[in-house]
């Protein structure tokens, strides 16, 4: 009985996908997936930029500290 419920739930998810494809079309799905991928790539790049910036600031502070420069001016 649990297996039937799992199958029914999976069928319901599949029907929602097929209905949406039928209503919106494959091109709309393709465009949405591309837009989501572009957004994810943009977010990943921004995160890398922020981490690189903070890393370079920390390295500069560590280098200045090793050189005897007061970083808390």
VMD Tcl script that draws the C-alpha trace (Angstrom):
set ca {
  {0.00 0.00 0.00}
  {2.85 2.41 0.79}
  {4.38 1.61 -2.57}
  {1.12 2.61 -4.28}
  {1.12 5.92 -2.42}
  {4.73 6.58 -3.46}
  {3.87 5.74 -7.04}
  {0.82 8.00 -6.95}
  {2.84 10.86 -5.53}
  {5.50 10.41 -8.20}
  {2.81 10.27 -10.87}
  {1.29 13.51 -9.57}
  {4.67 15.26 -9.77}
  {5.16 13.95 -13.30}
  {1.70 15.10 -14.36}
  {2.41 18.61 -13.08}
  {5.58 18.72 -15.16}
  {3.87 17.42 -18.29}
  {0.92 19.78 -17.86}
  {3.23 22.75 -17.44}
  {5.22 21.68 -20.51}
  {2.01 21.36 -22.51}
  {0.79 24.80 -21.44}
  {4.07 26.74 -21.63}
  {6.01 24.76 -24.21}
  {9.48 23.32 -24.29}
  {11.08 26.60 -25.37}
  {9.82 28.35 -22.24}
  {11.31 25.57 -20.07}
  {14.59 25.76 -21.95}
  {14.71 29.53 -21.46}
  {13.87 29.21 -17.77}
  {16.61 26.64 -17.21}
  {19.13 28.81 -19.06}
  {18.11 31.85 -17.02}
  {18.45 29.89 -13.78}
  {21.90 28.65 -14.85}
  {22.98 32.18 -15.76}
  {21.79 33.45 -12.38}
  {23.63 30.65 -10.57}
  {26.84 31.36 -12.51}
  {26.54 35.09 -11.77}
  {25.99 34.42 -8.05}
  {28.93 32.01 -7.94}
  {31.20 34.57 -9.61}
  {30.10 37.31 -7.21}
  {30.79 35.02 -4.24}
  {34.25 34.20 -5.64}
  {34.92 37.93 -6.13}
  {33.90 38.71 -2.55}
  {35.99 35.85 -1.14}
  {38.99 36.88 -3.25}
  {38.63 40.47 -2.05}
  {38.45 39.46 1.61}
  {41.32 37.07 1.13}
  {43.49 39.81 -0.40}
  {42.59 42.22 2.44}
  {43.51 39.60 5.04}
  {46.77 38.84 3.24}
  {47.63 42.54 3.08}
  {46.91 42.94 6.80}
  {49.02 39.89 7.64}
  {51.87 41.14 5.45}
  {51.71 44.60 7.04}
  {51.67 43.05 10.51}
  {54.74 40.96 9.70}
  {56.50 44.08 8.43}
  {55.79 45.85 11.71}
  {53.21 48.27 10.31}
  {50.43 49.22 12.71}
  {47.24 48.07 10.95}
  {44.94 49.61 13.55}
  {45.52 53.23 12.58}
}
mol new
graphics top color blue
foreach p $ca { graphics top sphere $p radius 0.5 }
foreach p [lrange $ca 0 end-1] q [lrange $ca 1 end] { graphics top cylinder $p $q radius 0.2 }
display resetview
